[in-house]
Structure formats: C-alpha cells, structure tokens
Amino acid sequence: MAEYPINKGIGRPVEFKGLKAQYLFIFCGGLLALFVLFVILYMVGIDQWVCIGFGVASSSVLVWQTFALNARYGEHGLMKLGATRSHPRYLINRRRITRLFKRKRKEETT
C-alpha cells in the first residue's frame, strides 16, 4: 500500500527560500522576463559576452531587490502600500464650521 505525505501547510502562504507570497511571483516573473530578453538580445546579434554580462548583472539586481522588498515590507506589505496610495491623504470639508453645529428647523406648514 502506498503512503502519501500529509500536507501540513494548509492555509499558510507559499514560501521558497524565504520569499513569501507576491515576492515569489515577482521573482519568478522577473527571471523569466530577463531570460526572454537575453534570448532576444542574443538572436539580434549582440556579442555573447555582453549578453551574459547583462543577464548576470540584471538578474543579481532583481534577486537583491526582491529579497530587500521581502525583508522591508513583509508578506502583505506591497498590498498595504498600494492600498495607502489609493486613499486620500486627508479629507476636506468645505462647509463653514458654524453651519455644522446649527440645528435644522422644521418648516411650518400653512
């Protein structure tokens, strides 16, 4: 009879080498985009060592920035940052202050 391991990570975010949630998708998508760009540059006819240098430099910057964002903002930090940018910094009330404290009078019917 075959034995299957129990998944004990139910309800927890996806994690790989310390990268959590959206940072993992940013990391994978960025590396895929850099690989496609590397292939395009190579097929255009740019020198092989220039392409390799560009690929190594840009991928190391991508890895460094992704881990820095993960350490700075945490698991849900980028979503919170995006939410705070969509809200106004302050609310403006253009009514006069005295008008705010006045009671409304009932209109008399005749």
C-alpha positions as CSV (number, residue, x, y, z in Angstrom):
1,M,0.0,0.0,0.0
2,A,1.4,3.4,-1.0
3,E,1.9,6.0,1.7
4,Y,1.5,9.7,0.9
5,P,2.9,12.6,2.9
6,I,0.3,14.8,4.7
7,N,0.3,18.4,3.6
8,K,0.8,20.4,6.8
9,G,1.0,23.7,5.0
10,I,-2.7,24.2,4.6
11,G,-3.7,27.9,5.0
12,R,-0.1,29.1,5.0
13,P,1.4,31.3,2.2
14,V,3.7,29.8,-0.4
15,E,7.3,30.2,0.6
16,F,10.6,29.5,-1.2
17,K,14.0,30.3,0.3
18,G,12.4,33.0,2.5
19,L,10.4,34.7,-0.3
20,K,6.7,34.8,0.5
21,A,3.5,35.4,-1.4
22,Q,3.7,38.0,-4.1
23,Y,7.5,38.4,-3.9
24,L,7.9,34.8,-5.2
25,F,5.8,35.7,-8.2
26,I,7.8,38.9,-8.8
27,F,11.0,36.9,-8.6
28,C,9.9,34.2,-11.0
29,G,8.3,36.6,-13.5
30,G,11.3,38.8,-13.4
31,L,13.7,35.9,-14.1
32,L,11.5,34.7,-16.9
33,A,11.4,38.2,-18.4
34,L,15.2,38.5,-18.1
35,F,15.7,35.2,-19.8
36,V,13.4,36.2,-22.7
37,L,15.3,39.5,-23.0
38,F,18.6,37.6,-23.0
39,V,17.5,35.3,-25.8
40,I,16.2,38.3,-27.9
41,L,19.5,40.2,-27.4
42,Y,21.5,37.1,-28.4
43,M,19.3,36.5,-31.5
44,V,19.6,40.1,-32.6
45,G,23.3,39.6,-32.9
46,I,24.7,41.3,-29.8
47,D,28.0,39.9,-28.6
48,Q,27.7,36.8,-26.4
49,W,29.7,38.2,-23.5
50,V,27.7,41.4,-23.5
51,C,24.5,39.3,-23.3
52,I,25.9,37.2,-20.5
53,G,27.2,40.2,-18.6
54,F,23.8,41.9,-18.9
55,G,22.0,38.7,-17.8
56,V,24.2,38.2,-14.7
57,A,24.1,41.9,-13.7
58,S,20.3,42.3,-14.2
59,S,19.4,39.0,-12.5
60,S,21.6,39.8,-9.5
61,V,19.9,43.2,-9.1
62,L,16.5,41.5,-9.4
63,V,17.4,39.0,-6.7
64,W,18.8,41.6,-4.4
65,Q,15.8,44.0,-4.8
66,T,13.2,41.2,-4.4
67,F,14.8,40.0,-1.1
68,A,15.1,43.6,0.0
69,L,11.4,44.2,-0.6
70,N,10.5,41.0,1.2
71,A,12.6,42.0,4.2
72,R,11.3,45.5,4.3
73,Y,7.5,45.1,3.7
74,G,6.8,41.5,4.7
75,E,4.2,39.2,3.4
76,H,1.3,41.6,2.8
77,G,3.3,44.8,2.7
78,L,3.1,45.6,-1.0
79,M,-0.7,45.3,-0.9
80,K,-0.8,47.6,2.1
81,L,1.5,50.1,0.3
82,G,-0.8,50.0,-2.8
83,A,-3.9,50.5,-0.6
84,T,-2.4,53.5,1.2
85,R,-1.6,55.1,-2.2
86,S,-5.1,54.8,-3.4
87,H,-6.6,56.6,-0.3
88,P,-6.5,60.4,0.0
89,R,-4.0,61.8,2.5
90,Y,-6.6,64.0,4.2
91,L,-10.3,64.9,3.8
92,I,-11.5,68.4,3.1
93,N,-14.8,69.6,4.5
94,R,-15.8,72.8,2.6
95,R,-18.8,73.7,4.8
96,R,-18.5,76.6,7.3
97,I,-18.0,75.5,10.9
98,T,-21.0,77.3,12.3
99,R,-23.2,75.6,9.7
100,L,-22.2,72.2,11.0
101,F,-23.5,72.9,14.5
102,K,-26.8,74.6,13.6
103,R,-30.0,72.6,14.0
104,K,-32.3,72.3,11.1
105,R,-35.6,74.0,11.7
106,K,-38.8,72.3,11.0
107,E,-40.6,74.1,8.2
108,E,-44.0,75.3,9.2
109,T,-46.9,74.2,7.0
110,T,-49.7,76.6,6.4
